[in-house]
Amino acid sequence: MLDAVRYVVGNGVKWANLPCDFPPYRRVHEFARRWQVTGLLAELHDRLRDKVRQKEGRDVDPTGTIVDSQSVRAAANIPSSTTGWDGGKRVGGRKRHVVVDSLGPVLAVAVTAASVQDRDAAMPLLERLHRLYFSVRLVWADGGYAGRMVDWTAENLHLTLELVKRSDHTTVFVVLPRRWVVERTLSWLMRSRRLVRDYETLLAMHEGMVLWSMTMFMSGRLAGHPPGAFSQPASRTG
């Protein structure tokens, strides 16, 4: 069952197009949905993240995090009520908002219509982060989170929101401190073909796909695969 779900996430196939040597696709889809609803997926994901942090000599409880978002186009089957237009990136579809630790693994994820502003989505996302990880004290972000978000985070969550802005005079590509970590994570997610475009009818299912993708990355990292490489599961006939 796990290999079947990973096959869908990694290769981007439809559930109905799973190779015949896997269990029936309806059972696999129900398995993935049940693991998400019952919290088993989040538990698997968090345990793997703890092991990654321990392997790198870090405490399992992070203190510094980075927040960012990524807009992706929506497939034709996605309801228009949960999609929108991101004018800044000129993308119509949905937007996934992620908070990652200093190594890159995801701490919290939320999916919204692409029209939702980063600041508006970050408030409930950081509230969830604060409930789950009391150790977090600092959040780095880009200029899109400037304004009232900085004061709101300090007053309501007792967190420091530090903005890492790009210089207006920069004309070439520059790696920005801290921000490169979350941007690398977003590129990791795009290696899972299921996440290149949004195919999930439910927002929660899209969030689940992000967690499944990260479990693939972290299990590969723990198994000794090269950093940044995803292990692509294949069918048993392959």
Number of C-alpha atoms within 10 A of each C-alpha: 15 11 15 25 21 23 23 23 24 25 16 17 14 12 18 13 11 18 17 12 10 17 12 16 19 11 13 21 17 11 15 22 16 13 16 20 13 10 12 13 20 19 13 14 22 19 14 21 24 18 17 19 20 12 13 10 9 14 12 16 13 20 15 18 25 26 28 22 21 17 25 20 21 25 14 10 10 17 13 11 7 17 21 19 18 20 10 8 11 11 18 19 25 27 28 23 21 25 26 24 23 18 18 21 26 24 22 19 23 21 25 22 23 27 19 16 15 21 17 11 18 22 16 12 19 20 13 15 18 16 11 12 13 11 13 19 17 16 21 21 20 18 11 14 21 17 10 9 17 16 15 15 18 14 11 10 16 14 19 18 23 16 17 16 14 13 9 6 6 8 7 6 6 10 10 13 11 19 20 14 20 26 18 14 20 21 13 18 22 17 19 27 17 24 21 16 17 24 18 19 14 13 18 17 17 22 20 23 25 24 24 24 25 24 24 21 25 24 18 18 19 15 10 10 14 11 11 15 15 22 19 16 18 15 13 11 8 5
